[in-house]
Amino acid sequence: MFDAIADPTRRRLIRLLAEAEEIPLHELTAQFQMGRTAVSKHLSILKEAGLVLDRKVGKETRFRLNDAPLREIHNWLTFYNKFWNTNMLRLNQLLEEEEEE
């Protein structure tokens, strides 16, 4: 998943999909200075990572964001953010105690 969101184009696609309920491929393609094939490849990577869902409506493919994997990342990062903040606070306290001695 981290590989999928590492690319700036894919992060922009995620943002666009987060701002709308569902977007057709041609509307997504219009937001980029690249061809439909390139945008489709980026969407395929996001789909493989479980971040994007698609459905056919006639000849058109529509995409929407599946934010569940992003919530998992957020929860994981939140845990480690608290972990490191707590440890840095402890280290700071130890250094202050050493300076006082």
N, C-alpha and C positions, 0 to 999 in steps of 0.2 A: 504494500500500500504506500509506503514511504517513497518508493521509486515512482509510483504513479503521480503523487502530488509534488514531486521534486521539480517537475517541469513547469515553467511559468505559463505556458499556453494551457496546460491542463488545469492549473490553479485558476486561470481566468475562466475556463469553461465551467469549473465548479462554481465559481462566483455567479456567472450568468445563470446557471441552472438553479442556484439557491435563491435567486431573485424572481424566479418564475415557477409556476407549477409544472409546466411542460413546454418544451421548445422544439419546433421542427428543425431538422438538419439544415435546411436552406437558410433559416434565420440565424442559426449558430454560425454557419459559414460566412454569412455577411458581416459578422463582427471581427473577422480576421483577414489579414492580407496573405492568405494562403488558399489553396484550392480545397474543394470538397473532399478529395481523397485524403489530404493531410489532416484535415479536421476529423474525418472519420477514423483515421488511425489513432489519433489522440483519444477520441471517444471510446474506441475499442479497448485501449489500455485502461481507461477509467472503468469501463464495464467489467473487464477481467478482474479488477481490484474490488469490484462490488460497489463502486461509488456511483455508478450510473445505471439506470434501467431504461430500456427502450421498448417501444411498441409500434406496430405498423397500423397506420390508418390509411387505407387505400394504398396508394403508391408511396405515401409519405412515411418517413420514420420520425417519431417524436421521442425526445429524451427528457428524463427527469432525474433529479438528484436522489440518491439513496444516502441519507445522512447518518445512518446507523454506524458505519465504519468510522466516520469522522468523530462521532460521539465517543467511540471506544478510544481513539487516539487522544481526544481531549481528556478523558478520564485518566488515562495512563500518564499523560503529561502533567496533569494536575497533581497526581500522587507524587511524582518525582519532583515537582516544583516545591511542594510542601516539605518533602524529604530534604532537599538541598537547602532550602531556606532555614529549616530547623538546624541542620548541621552547620551551616555558616554562622548562625546565631550563636551556637555553642562554641565554635572556634573563636569567634569575636570575643565572647565572654572570657575564655581561657587566656587569650592574648591580653586583654585588659587586666586580668588578675595578675598575670606575669609582670606587666608593666608597673603595677602597684607595689610589687615586692621589692 
